[in-house]
Amino acid sequence: MNEAAITLDGWYCLHDFRAIDWASWKLVSAEERSKAVDEFVQYLEKVNEAHVAKTGSHAFYSIIGQKADFMLMILRETPEELQELEAEFNKLAIADFTVPTYSYVSVVELSNYLSKDSDEDPYQNPHVRARLYPELPRSKYVCFYPMDKRREGNDNWYMLSMEQRRELMYSHGLIGRSYAGKIKQIITGSVGLDDHEWGVTLFSDDMLQFKKIVYEMRFDEVSARYGEFGEFLVGNLLDNEKLAAFLAVKE
């Protein structure tokens, strides 16, 4: 049997994508819409308490295109907390006017190819902890996509030796590091948790950086030979003020 990769796992993650039933939303009174928006804002403020306390984090973005209208990405210490927050949202008044379009369950994952030689506990390393339990940025734009490693014929990632995989991932990682300061990347593992093997969430103040890094990585062997990608979803940052404008309806 080939040697499996070692992973470090941090906070659990839920990407929750929703579409808004605009036709129904426009039919309710302005007073009802206002109350629903206020209740939604209170929910988001509660979600933000963990962000402030550094016991979790979240990101809230409107989504461009027809795949969804907004995305709420939540990081928490346990999967139970994710379930509770999802259920709490579903009980809000605004939830009656939303339709779930996509979701992704995973866990923050760091470096699939770590050395076993060191006796140091990596979970006690401040740099490692900062990456496993990240504070999600409030960048202007977000990009999310799931991906897998190919398992077909001669292009079977899981039949490569550990040394081959480690060497390929090192080269692949150099591209990502070249975008430091331009893009913040969160890798979440989902093997056994969702339909794909990893979720990739990118944050940037320049949306074109998403196009540049993904395009450049396509020419790297890890992606060119072994990468398979799901749908891409991109969006704009939502805060309370923008949320009110986003949900506003002209009378």
MIDOSE-1310 file (N, C-alpha, C; in nm, 2 decimals, decimal comma, always signed):
residues 251
mnea	+0,09/-0,12/+0,00/+0,00/+0,00/+0,00/+0,09/+0,12/+0,00; +0,05/+0,22/-0,08/+0,13/+0,35/-0,09/+0,11/+0,43/+0,04; +0,21/+0,51/+0,07/+0,21/+0,59/+0,19/+0,11/+0,70/+0,18; +0,02/+0,71/+0,28/-0,08/+0,82/+0,28/-0,02/+0,95/+0,33
aitl	-0,07/+1,06/+0,28/-0,03/+1,19/+0,33/-0,07/+1,21/+0,47; +0,01/+1,29/+0,54/-0,02/+1,34/+0,68/-0,08/+1,47/+0,67; -0,19/+1,50/+0,74/-0,25/+1,63/+0,74/-0,26/+1,68/+0,88; -0,26/+1,82/+0,89/-0,29/+1,89/+1,01/-0,43/+1,95/+0,99
dgwy	-0,52/+1,93/+1,09/-0,66/+1,98/+1,07/-0,69/+2,08/+1,17; -0,76/+2,19/+1,13/-0,80/+2,30/+1,22/-0,95/+2,31/+1,24; -1,00/+2,43/+1,21/-1,14/+2,46/+1,23/-1,22/+2,39/+1,12; -1,34/+2,35/+1,16/-1,44/+2,30/+1,07/-1,50/+2,41/+0,99
clhd	-1,54/+2,38/+0,87/-1,58/+2,49/+0,77/-1,71/+2,45/+0,70; -1,80/+2,55/+0,69/-1,92/+2,54/+0,61/-1,93/+2,66/+0,51; -1,94/+2,63/+0,39/-1,97/+2,73/+0,28/-2,12/+2,71/+0,25; -2,20/+2,81/+0,28/-2,35/+2,80/+0,26/-2,39/+2,90/+0,16
frai	-2,43/+2,85/+0,04/-2,47/+2,94/-0,07/-2,62/+2,94/-0,08; -2,68/+3,06/-0,09/-2,83/+3,08/-0,10/-2,86/+3,17/-0,22; -2,98/+3,14/-0,28/-3,04/+3,23/-0,37/-3,16/+3,29/-0,31; -3,19/+3,41/-0,35/-3,31/+3,49/-0,29/-3,43/+3,47/-0,38
dwas	-3,54/+3,44/-0,33/-3,67/+3,44/-0,40/-3,72/+3,58/-0,41; -3,67/+3,66/-0,51/-3,70/+3,80/-0,52/-3,84/+3,83/-0,54; -3,91/+3,74/-0,61/-4,06/+3,76/-0,64/-4,13/+3,76/-0,51; -4,11/+3,66/-0,42/-4,17/+3,66/-0,29/-4,13/+3,77/-0,20
wklv	-4,00/+3,80/-0,20/-3,95/+3,91/-0,12/-4,02/+4,04/-0,15; -4,04/+4,07/-0,27/-4,10/+4,20/-0,31/-4,25/+4,20/-0,27; -4,31/+4,09/-0,24/-4,46/+4,09/-0,21/-4,49/+4,13/-0,07; -4,39/+4,11/+0,02/-4,41/+4,14/+0,16/-4,40/+4,29/+0,19
saee	-4,46/+4,34/+0,29/-4,46/+4,48/+0,32/-4,32/+4,53/+0,36; -4,30/+4,66/+0,34/-4,17/+4,72/+0,37/-4,14/+4,70/+0,52; -4,24/+4,70/+0,61/-4,22/+4,68/+0,75/-4,16/+4,54/+0,78; -4,23/+4,44/+0,71/-4,18/+4,30/+0,73/-4,04/+4,28/+0,68
rska	-4,01/+4,34/+0,56/-3,88/+4,33/+0,51/-3,77/+4,39/+0,60; -3,81/+4,51/+0,66/-3,72/+4,58/+0,75/-3,69/+4,49/+0,87; -3,79/+4,43/+0,93/-3,78/+4,35/+1,05/-3,69/+4,22/+1,01; -3,71/+4,17/+0,89/-3,64/+4,05/+0,85/-3,49/+4,08/+0,84
vdef	-3,46/+4,20/+0,78/-3,32/+4,24/+0,76/-3,26/+4,27/+0,89; -3,33/+4,34/+0,98/-3,27/+4,36/+1,12/-3,24/+4,23/+1,19; -3,33/+4,14/+1,18/-3,30/+4,01/+1,24/-3,18/+3,94/+1,18; -3,17/+3,95/+1,05/-3,05/+3,89/+0,98/-2,92/+3,95/+1,03
vqyl	-2,93/+4,09/+1,04/-2,81/+4,16/+1,09/-2,77/+4,12/+1,23; -2,87/+4,10/+1,31/-2,84/+4,05/+1,45/-2,78/+3,91/+1,45; -2,82/+3,83/+1,36/-2,77/+3,69/+1,35/-2,62/+3,70/+1,30; -2,59/+3,79/+1,21/-2,45/+3,81/+1,16/-2,36/+3,87/+1,27
ekvn	-2,42/+3,95/+1,35/-2,34/+4,01/+1,46/-2,31/+3,90/+1,57; -2,41/+3,81/+1,59/-2,38/+3,70/+1,68/-2,27/+3,61/+1,62; -2,28/+3,58/+1,49/-2,18/+3,50/+1,42/-2,04/+3,56/+1,44; -2,04/+3,70/+1,43/-1,91/+3,77/+1,44/-1,85/+3,77/+1,58
eahv	-1,93/+3,73/+1,68/-1,87/+3,73/+1,82/-1,76/+3,63/+1,83; -1,77/+3,52/+1,76/-1,66/+3,42/+1,76/-1,54/+3,47/+1,69; -1,56/+3,55/+1,58/-1,45/+3,61/+1,51/-1,37/+3,70/+1,60; -1,44/+3,78/+1,68/-1,38/+3,88/+1,77/-1,31/+3,80/+1,88
aktg	-1,37/+3,69/+1,93/-1,31/+3,61/+2,04/-1,20/+3,52/+1,99; -1,19/+3,51/+1,86/-1,09/+3,42/+1,80/-1,12/+3,27/+1,83; -1,25/+3,24/+1,84/-1,29/+3,10/+1,85/-1,36/+3,05/+1,73; -1,34/+3,13/+1,62/-1,40/+3,10/+1,49/-1,38/+3,22/+1,40
shaf	-1,44/+3,21/+1,28/-1,43/+3,32/+1,19/-1,54/+3,30/+1,09; -1,57/+3,40/+1,01/-1,67/+3,39/+0,90/-1,64/+3,49/+0,79; -1,70/+3,47/+0,67/-1,69/+3,56/+0,56/-1,83/+3,57/+0,50; -1,87/+3,69/+0,46/-2,00/+3,71/+0,40/-1,99/+3,79/+0,27
ysii	-2,04/+3,73/+0,16/-2,02/+3,78/+0,03/-2,14/+3,77/-0,06; -2,17/+3,87/-0,14/-2,27/+3,85/-0,24/-2,21/+3,77/-0,36; -2,28/+3,69/-0,43/-2,22/+3,61/-0,54/-2,27/+3,67/-0,67; -2,17/+3,68/-0,76/-2,20/+3,73/-0,90/-2,25/+3,61/-0,99
gqka	-2,35/+3,63/-1,06/-2,40/+3,53/-1,15/-2,52/+3,46/-1,09; -2,56/+3,35/-1,16/-2,69/+3,29/-1,13/-2,68/+3,16/-1,04; -2,55/+3,13/-0,99/-2,53/+3,02/-0,91/-2,58/+3,04/-0,76; -2,58/+3,16/-0,72/-2,63/+3,20/-0,58/-2,64/+3,35/-0,57
dfml	-2,70/+3,40/-0,47/-2,70/+3,54/-0,44/-2,61/+3,58/-0,33; -2,58/+3,49/-0,23/-2,48/+3,52/-0,13/-2,42/+3,40/-0,07; -2,31/+3,41/-0,01/-2,24/+3,30/+0,05/-2,20/+3,34/+0,19; -2,23/+3,25/+0,29/-2,18/+3,27/+0,42/-2,08/+3,15/+0,45
milr	-1,96/+3,19/+0,47/-1,85/+3,09/+0,50/-1,83/+3,10/+0,65; -1,84/+2,99/+0,72/-1,83/+2,99/+0,87/-1,72/+2,89/+0,91; -1,63/+2,93/+1,00/-1,53/+2,84/+1,06/-1,56/+2,83/+1,21; -1,56/+2,71/+1,26/-1,59/+2,68/+1,40/-1,51/+2,57/+1,45
etpe	-1,50/+2,55/+1,59/-1,42/+2,45/+1,65/-1,48/+2,31/+1,63; -1,61/+2,30/+1,62/-1,67/+2,17/+1,61/-1,78/+2,17/+1,50; -1,81/+2,05/+1,44/-1,91/+2,04/+1,34/-2,05/+2,07/+1,40; -2,07/+2,04/+1,53/-2,19/+2,07/+1,60/-2,23/+2,22/+1,59
elqe	-2,13/+2,30/+1,61/-2,15/+2,45/+1,60/-2,19/+2,49/+1,46; -2,13/+2,43/+1,36/-2,18/+2,46/+1,22/-2,32/+2,43/+1,20; -2,36/+2,31/+1,25/-2,50/+2,26/+1,24/-2,60/+2,36/+1,31; -2,56/+2,40/+1,43/-2,64/+2,49/+1,51/-2,66/+2,62/+1,44
leae	-2,55/+2,68/+1,38/-2,56/+2,81/+1,31/-2,65/+2,80/+1,19; -2,63/+2,68/+1,12/-2,71/+2,66/+1,00/-2,86/+2,65/+1,03; -2,89/+2,58/+1,14/-3,03/+2,56/+1,18/-3,08/+2,70/+1,23; -3,00/+2,77/+1,30/-3,05/+2,91/+1,34/-3,08/+3,00/+1,23
fnkl	-3,00/+2,99/+1,12/-3,03/+3,07/+1,01/-3,16/+3,03/+0,94; -3,18/+2,90/+0,93/-3,30/+2,85/+0,87/-3,43/+2,89/+0,94; -3,42/+2,93/+1,07/-3,53/+2,98/+1,15/-3,56/+3,13/+1,14; -3,46/+3,20/+1,07/-3,48/+3,34/+1,05/-3,59/+3,37/+0,95
aiad	-3,65/+3,49/+0,96/-3,76/+3,52/+0,87/-3,70/+3,53/+0,73; -3,58/+3,58/+0,71/-3,52/+3,60/+0,58/-3,50/+3,46/+0,51; -3,49/+3,36/+0,59/-3,47/+3,22/+0,53/-3,59/+3,18/+0,45; -3,70/+3,23/+0,48/-3,82/+3,19/+0,41/-3,82/+3,24/+0,27
ftvp	-3,73/+3,33/+0,24/-3,72/+3,39/+0,11/-3,59/+3,35/+0,04; -3,52/+3,25/+0,09/-3,40/+3,20/+0,03/-3,41/+3,06/-0,01; -3,33/+3,02/-0,11/-3,33/+2,88/-0,16/-3,19/+2,83/-0,15; -3,16/+2,72/-0,08/-3,02/+2,67/-0,08/-2,98/+2,63/-0,22
tysy	-2,87/+2,67/-0,27/-2,82/+2,64/-0,40/-2,70/+2,55/-0,40; -2,62/+2,56/-0,29/-2,50/+2,48/-0,28/-2,44/+2,49/-0,14; -2,38/+2,39/-0,10/-2,31/+2,39/+0,03/-2,18/+2,31/+0,03; -2,09/+2,34/+0,11/-1,97/+2,26/+0,12/-1,92/+2,24/+0,26
vsvv	-1,89/+2,12/+0,30/-1,85/+2,09/+0,44/-1,71/+2,04/+0,43; -1,62/+2,10/+0,52/-1,48/+2,06/+0,51/-1,41/+2,10/+0,64; -1,28/+2,09/+0,65/-1,20/+2,13/+0,76/-1,07/+2,19/+0,72; -1,03/+2,30/+0,78/-0,91/+2,37/+0,74/-0,79/+2,27/+0,75
elsn	-0,72/+2,26/+0,64/-0,61/+2,16/+0,63/-0,48/+2,23/+0,59; -0,37/+2,19/+0,65/-0,24/+2,24/+0,63/-0,15/+2,14/+0,58; -0,08/+2,17/+0,47/+0,03/+2,09/+0,41/+0,00/+1,94/+0,42; -0,03/+1,88/+0,31/-0,06/+1,74/+0,30/+0,06/+1,65/+0,31
ylsk	+0,18/+1,71/+0,30/+0,30/+1,63/+0,29/+0,41/+1,68/+0,39; +0,38/+1,66/+0,51/+0,46/+1,70/+0,62/+0,56/+1,59/+0,66; +0,68/+1,63/+0,70/+0,78/+1,53/+0,74/+0,74/+1,47/+0,88; +0,76/+1,34/+0,89/+0,74/+1,27/+1,02/+0,86/+1,28/+1,11
dsde	+0,97/+1,33/+1,06/+1,09/+1,32/+1,14/+1,10/+1,41/+1,26; +1,03/+1,52/+1,26/+1,04/+1,61/+1,38/+0,95/+1,56/+1,49; +1,00/+1,57/+1,62/+0,93/+1,54/+1,74/+0,84/+1,65/+1,79; +0,86/+1,77/+1,73/+0,79/+1,89/+1,77/+0,64/+1,87/+1,74
dpyq	+0,56/+1,91/+1,83/+0,41/+1,91/+1,81/+0,38/+2,03/+1,73; +0,34/+2,02/+1,60/+0,31/+2,13/+1,51/+0,19/+2,21/+1,56; +0,10/+2,15/+1,64/-0,01/+2,23/+1,68/+0,02/+2,33/+1,79; +0,15/+2,33/+1,84/+0,19/+2,43/+1,93/+0,28/+2,54/+1,87
nphv	+0,30/+2,52/+1,74/+0,37/+2,62/+1,66/+0,28/+2,74/+1,63; +0,31/+2,86/+1,67/+0,22/+2,98/+1,65/+0,19/+3,00/+1,50; +0,29/+2,98/+1,41/+0,27/+3,00/+1,27/+0,17/+2,90/+1,21; +0,19/+2,77/+1,26/+0,10/+2,67/+1,21/-0,04/+2,69/+1,26
rarl	-0,06/+2,73/+1,39/-0,19/+2,76/+1,45/-0,26/+2,87/+1,38; -0,18/+2,97/+1,33/-0,24/+3,09/+1,26/-0,30/+3,04/+1,13; -0,25/+2,94/+1,07/-0,30/+2,89/+0,94/-0,41/+2,79/+0,96; -0,41/+2,71/+1,07/-0,51/+2,62/+1,10/-0,64/+2,68/+1,15
ypel	-0,62/+2,79/+1,22/-0,73/+2,86/+1,29/-0,73/+3,01/+1,24; -0,76/+3,03/+1,11/-0,73/+3,16/+1,05/-0,84/+3,26/+1,08; -0,80/+3,39/+1,08/-0,90/+3,50/+1,08/-0,93/+3,53/+0,93; -1,05/+3,50/+0,89/-1,08/+3,53/+0,75/-1,07/+3,68/+0,72
prsk	-1,01/+3,72/+0,61/-1,00/+3,86/+0,58/-1,13/+3,93/+0,54; -1,13/+4,06/+0,54/-1,24/+4,13/+0,48/-1,20/+4,19/+0,35; -1,15/+4,11/+0,26/-1,11/+4,15/+0,13/-1,23/+4,18/+0,04; -1,21/+4,26/-0,06/-1,32/+4,30/-0,15/-1,39/+4,19/-0,22
yvcf	-1,31/+4,08/-0,25/-1,36/+3,98/-0,34/-1,32/+3,84/-0,28; -1,41/+3,74/-0,32/-1,38/+3,60/-0,28/-1,40/+3,51/-0,40; -1,33/+3,40/-0,40/-1,35/+3,30/-0,51/-1,34/+3,16/-0,44; -1,44/+3,08/-0,46/-1,44/+2,94/-0,40/-1,46/+2,84/-0,51
ypmd	-1,38/+2,73/-0,50/-1,40/+2,62/-0,59/-1,36/+2,49/-0,52; -1,43/+2,38/-0,55/-1,38/+2,25/-0,50/-1,29/+2,18/-0,60; -1,21/+2,09/-0,56/-1,12/+2,02/-0,65/-1,09/+1,88/-0,61; -1,04/+1,80/-0,70/-1,00/+1,66/-0,67/-0,86/+1,64/-0,74
krre	-0,80/+1,53/-0,69/-0,68/+1,48/-0,76/-0,72/+1,36/-0,85; -0,68/+1,36/-0,98/-0,72/+1,26/-1,07/-0,67/+1,12/-1,03; -0,76/+1,02/-1,06/-0,73/+0,88/-1,04/-0,76/+0,80/-1,16; -0,69/+0,83/-1,27/-0,72/+0,76/-1,40/-0,59/+0,72/-1,47
gndn	-0,59/+0,59/-1,50/-0,47/+0,54/-1,58/-0,34/+0,58/-1,52; -0,25/+0,63/-1,61/-0,12/+0,67/-1,57/-0,12/+0,80/-1,49; -0,23/+0,87/-1,49/-0,24/+1,00/-1,41/-0,32/+0,98/-1,28; -0,28/+0,88/-1,21/-0,34/+0,85/-1,08/-0,25/+0,91/-0,97
wyml	-0,29/+1,02/-0,91/-0,22/+1,08/-0,80/-0,18/+0,99/-0,69; -0,28/+0,91/-0,65/-0,26/+0,82/-0,53/-0,18/+0,70/-0,56; -0,13/+0,68/-0,68/-0,03/+0,57/-0,71/+0,11/+0,63/-0,71; +0,13/+0,76/-0,70/+0,26/+0,81/-0,70/+0,32/+0,79/-0,56
smeq	+0,45/+0,78/-0,55/+0,52/+0,76/-0,42/+0,51/+0,89/-0,34; +0,54/+0,88/-0,21/+0,54/+1,00/-0,13/+0,64/+1,10/-0,18; +0,76/+1,05/-0,21/+0,86/+1,14/-0,26/+0,82/+1,22/-0,39; +0,75/+1,15/-0,48/+0,71/+1,22/-0,60/+0,60/+1,32/-0,57
rrel	+0,51/+1,28/-0,48/+0,40/+1,38/-0,45/+0,46/+1,50/-0,37; +0,55/+1,47/-0,28/+0,61/+1,58/-0,20/+0,68/+1,68/-0,29; +0,76/+1,63/-0,39/+0,83/+1,71/-0,48/+0,74/+1,79/-0,57; +0,63/+1,73/-0,62/+0,54/+1,80/-0,70/+0,46/+1,91/-0,62
mysh	+0,42/+1,88/-0,50/+0,35/+1,98/-0,42/+0,44/+2,10/-0,38; +0,57/+2,07/-0,36/+0,66/+2,18/-0,33/+0,67/+2,28/-0,45; +0,68/+2,23/-0,57/+0,68/+2,31/-0,69/+0,55/+2,39/-0,70; +0,44/+2,32/-0,68/+0,31/+2,38/-0,69/+0,29/+2,49/-0,59
glig	+0,34/+2,47/-0,47/+0,33/+2,57/-0,36/+0,41/+2,69/-0,39; +0,52/+2,68/-0,47/+0,60/+2,80/-0,50/+0,51/+2,91/-0,57; +0,42/+2,86/-0,66/+0,34/+2,95/-0,73/+0,25/+3,02/-0,64; +0,18/+2,95/-0,54/+0,10/+3,01/-0,45/+0,17/+3,12/-0,36
rsya	+0,29/+3,08/-0,32/+0,37/+3,18/-0,24/+0,41/+3,30/-0,32; +0,41/+3,30/-0,45/+0,45/+3,41/-0,53/+0,33/+3,52/-0,53; +0,21/+3,48/-0,48/+0,10/+3,57/-0,48/+0,08/+3,62/-0,34; +0,17/+3,60/-0,25/+0,16/+3,65/-0,11/+0,14/+3,80/-0,11
gkik	+0,05/+3,85/-0,03/+0,02/+3,99/-0,03/-0,09/+4,03/-0,13; -0,11/+3,94/-0,23/-0,21/+3,97/-0,33/-0,34/+3,88/-0,31; -0,31/+3,76/-0,26/-0,42/+3,66/-0,23/-0,40/+3,60/-0,10; -0,51/+3,58/-0,02/-0,50/+3,49/+0,09/-0,58/+3,37/+0,06
qiit	-0,52/+3,25/+0,08/-0,57/+3,13/+0,04/-0,60/+3,04/+0,16; -0,72/+2,99/+0,16/-0,76/+2,89/+0,27/-0,79/+2,76/+0,20; -0,72/+2,65/+0,24/-0,74/+2,52/+0,19/-0,82/+2,44/+0,29; -0,93/+2,38/+0,25/-1,00/+2,30/+0,34/-1,02/+2,16/+0,29
gsvg	-0,99/+2,06/+0,37/-1,00/+1,92/+0,33/-1,14/+1,86/+0,34; -1,18/+1,78/+0,24/-1,32/+1,73/+0,25/-1,33/+1,59/+0,21; -1,21/+1,52/+0,21/-1,22/+1,37/+0,18/-1,31/+1,31/+0,29; -1,41/+1,24/+0,24/-1,50/+1,17/+0,33/-1,61/+1,27/+0,40
lddh	-1,60/+1,40/+0,36/-1,69/+1,49/+0,42/-1,79/+1,55/+0,32; -1,74/+1,56/+0,19/-1,82/+1,62/+0,09/-1,79/+1,55/-0,05; -1,85/+1,60/-0,16/-1,84/+1,53/-0,28/-1,70/+1,54/-0,35; -1,62/+1,64/-0,31/-1,49/+1,66/-0,37/-1,39/+1,64/-0,25
ewgv	-1,26/+1,65/-0,29/-1,15/+1,62/-0,19/-1,10/+1,74/-0,12; -1,11/+1,86/-0,18/-1,06/+1,98/-0,12/-1,15/+2,10/-0,16; -1,16/+2,20/-0,08/-1,22/+2,32/-0,11/-1,12/+2,43/-0,11; -1,11/+2,52/-0,20/-1,02/+2,63/-0,21/-1,09/+2,76/-0,20
tlfs	-1,06/+2,84/-0,10/-1,12/+2,98/-0,09/-1,01/+3,08/-0,10; -1,03/+3,17/-0,20/-0,93/+3,28/-0,22/-0,99/+3,41/-0,19; -0,91/+3,50/-0,13/-0,96/+3,63/-0,09/-0,86/+3,73/-0,15; -0,91/+3,84/-0,21/-0,82/+3,94/-0,27/-0,90/+4,07/-0,29
ddml	-0,82/+4,18/-0,29/-0,88/+4,31/-0,32/-0,88/+4,34/-0,47; -0,83/+4,24/-0,55/-0,82/+4,26/-0,70/-0,87/+4,12/-0,76; -0,99/+4,12/-0,81/-1,05/+4,00/-0,86/-0,97/+3,93/-0,97; -0,89/+4,01/-1,05/-0,81/+3,96/-1,16/-0,70/+3,86/-1,10
qfkk	-0,67/+3,88/-0,98/-0,56/+3,79/-0,92/-0,61/+3,65/-0,92; -0,74/+3,63/-0,90/-0,80/+3,49/-0,90/-0,77/+3,43/-1,04; -0,80/+3,50/-1,15/-0,77/+3,45/-1,28/-0,63/+3,42/-1,31; -0,54/+3,51/-1,26/-0,40/+3,50/-1,28/-0,34/+3,37/-1,21
ivye	-0,37/+3,36/-1,08/-0,32/+3,24/-1,01/-0,37/+3,11/-1,06; -0,50/+3,10/-1,09/-0,55/+2,97/-1,13/-0,50/+2,94/-1,27; -0,49/+3,04/-1,36/-0,43/+3,02/-1,49/-0,29/+2,97/-1,49; -0,21/+3,04/-1,40/-0,07/+3,00/-1,39/-0,05/+2,86/-1,33
mrfd	-0,14/+2,83/-1,24/-0,13/+2,70/-1,18/-0,17/+2,59/-1,27; -0,25/+2,62/-1,37/-0,29/+2,52/-1,47/-0,17/+2,46/-1,55; -0,07/+2,54/-1,56/+0,05/+2,50/-1,63/+0,15/+2,42/-1,54; +0,12/+2,41/-1,41/+0,20/+2,33/-1,32/+0,16/+2,19/-1,33
evsa	+0,25/+2,09/-1,32/+0,22/+1,95/-1,34/+0,11/+1,90/-1,25; +0,11/+1,95/-1,12/+0,01/+1,91/-1,03/-0,13/+1,93/-1,08; -0,15/+2,05/-1,14/-0,29/+2,08/-1,19/-0,30/+2,02/-1,33; -0,20/+2,04/-1,42/-0,21/+2,00/-1,56/-0,24/+1,85/-1,57
ryge	-0,17/+1,77/-1,49/-0,19/+1,62/-1,50/-0,29/+1,57/-1,40; -0,30/+1,63/-1,28/-0,37/+1,56/-1,17/-0,49/+1,64/-1,12; -0,50/+1,76/-1,16/-0,61/+1,84/-1,10/-0,74/+1,83/-1,18; -0,85/+1,82/-1,10/-0,99/+1,82/-1,15/-1,07/+1,92/-1,07
fgef	-1,13/+2,01/-1,14/-1,20/+2,13/-1,07/-1,35/+2,12/-1,08; -1,41/+2,17/-0,97/-1,56/+2,18/-0,98/-1,59/+2,32/-1,02; -1,71/+2,37/-0,98/-1,76/+2,50/-1,02/-1,68/+2,61/-0,95; -1,67/+2,72/-1,01/-1,61/+2,84/-0,95/-1,72/+2,94/-0,91
lvgn	-1,72/+2,99/-0,79/-1,81/+3,10/-0,75/-1,73/+3,22/-0,70; -1,77/+3,33/-0,75/-1,70/+3,46/-0,71/-1,80/+3,56/-0,66; -1,75/+3,65/-0,57/-1,84/+3,75/-0,52/-1,78/+3,87/-0,46; -1,86/+3,96/-0,41/-1,82/+4,09/-0,35/-1,85/+4,09/-0,20
lldn	-1,77/+4,16/-0,13/-1,78/+4,16/+0,02/-1,92/+4,23/+0,05; -1,98/+4,17/+0,15/-2,11/+4,23/+0,21/-2,09/+4,27/+0,35; -2,12/+4,40/+0,38/-2,12/+4,44/+0,52/-2,27/+4,48/+0,55; -2,29/+4,52/+0,67/-2,43/+4,56/+0,71/-2,50/+4,66/+0,62
ekla	-2,42/+4,76/+0,59/-2,47/+4,87/+0,50/-2,50/+4,82/+0,36; -2,41/+4,74/+0,31/-2,43/+4,69/+0,17/-2,54/+4,58/+0,17; -2,55/+4,51/+0,28/-2,66/+4,41/+0,29/-2,80/+4,48/+0,28; -2,81/+4,59/+0,35/-2,94/+4,66/+0,35/-2,97/+4,71/+0,21
afla	-2,87/+4,76/+0,14/-2,89/+4,81/+0,00/-2,92/+4,69/-0,09; -2,85/+4,58/-0,07/-2,87/+4,46/-0,15/-3,01/+4,40/-0,14; -3,07/+4,41/-0,02/-3,20/+4,36/+0,00/-3,31/+4,46/-0,02; -3,28/+4,59/-0,04/-3,37/+4,69/-0,06/-3,46/+4,67/-0,18
vke	-3,59/+4,71/-0,17/-3,68/+4,70/-0,28/-3,75/+4,83/-0,30; -3,75/+4,88/-0,43/-3,82/+5,01/-0,45/-3,97/+4,99/-0,45; -4,03/+5,08/-0,38/-4,18/+5,07/-0,36/-4,24/+5,13/-0,49
